[in-house]
Amino acid sequence: MNSQKKYPQKLSLEFFPPRTPAGVDKLKTVITELGGMAPEYMSVTYGAGGTTQEKTLETVSYIQQHTPFDAAPHLTCIGATHESVLELLNTYEALGIKRIVALRGDLPSGMMDPGEFKYASDLIAFIKQEKGDTFHLEVAAYPETHPQARNCEVGIKWFKHKVEQGADSAITQYFYNVDSYLYFIDNCERHGIDLPIIPGVMPITNYENLVRFSAGCGAEVPRWLKCRLESFEDDKESLLAFGQDVVTEMCQRLLDAGAPGIHFYSMNQTQPTLDIAKSLTFKNA
Ligand code: FAD
């Protein structure tokens, strides 16, 4: 874990692009409320296959042009062409965007054509080739191993390949097991991978959604945690309080161990992220 200790600890936030006018208004309020955490940037997700392209661009433009915060669009390459990606990169450059979260994404159901990029590493190489160092490139990392990787060593090998193509830092898939992150960092060190790897943290707000979503993306909800969360049944208040305790303690352990910050999957909600963030102590505070 030594390699991570040299990086300053920073917070960042992730939002998804709202689909309705009410969602847009809500997100504007959330951005103001969470802005008090002084995040390094606010990232906005992107539907693979370009399914949210317009809404992502609207949200990114709002953050970049109407708030004091730096926006970081996610950009997935599956199903895309070189031409369509270049067009988007030009748009982001014109908006003054300095950071992109570069991803492969998963082909949406019913969409057969994988397009001109196979992996996130192809996208990173393309962005470097077309735009040099215009953008700081974030990539995805998987402490519990990406579901399609044959095993964790193969996963690390392809992660290293992304770094070699030009990734500047990484954000992890969320997890609830601190050791999985610490082991992953040690393994990265052993493979000579040296870049900030920021833990992605998902606050706990809903048991069913968490279990369903985690099964889809290969994040493990430990059995003890599942059992406790399930036991709250309809008592939402107790579930939120317990979830907040568990995730706050996990974040503090990560920061104490030297993690270079926390990236919050905010789910466009203020309170769960704010309640956790306000209790954290940073080494560089
Ligand atoms: P890659 O790095 O390309 O890896 C995908 C798989 O292929 C892995 O199993 C890897 O081991 C393997 N692999 C990589 N390169 C090679 C190679 N050259 N040869 C053989 N195998 C290889 N999804 C969205 O749709 N929109 C988002 O906005 C979004 N944001 C995300 C943000 C974060 C921080 C994270 C962690 C995930 C996000 N995702 C998002 C989900 C992500 O798109 C999926 O997890 C997807 O399945 C993999 O994307 P990747 O960029 O990690 O792919």
Residues whose N, C-alpha, C, O or C-beta is under 5 A from the ligand:
A	BS01	FAD	T45 Y46 G47 A48 H74 T76 A102 L103 R104 G105 D106 Y119 A120 S121 A140 A141 H146 Q148 A149 V154 G155 W158 I171 T172 Q173
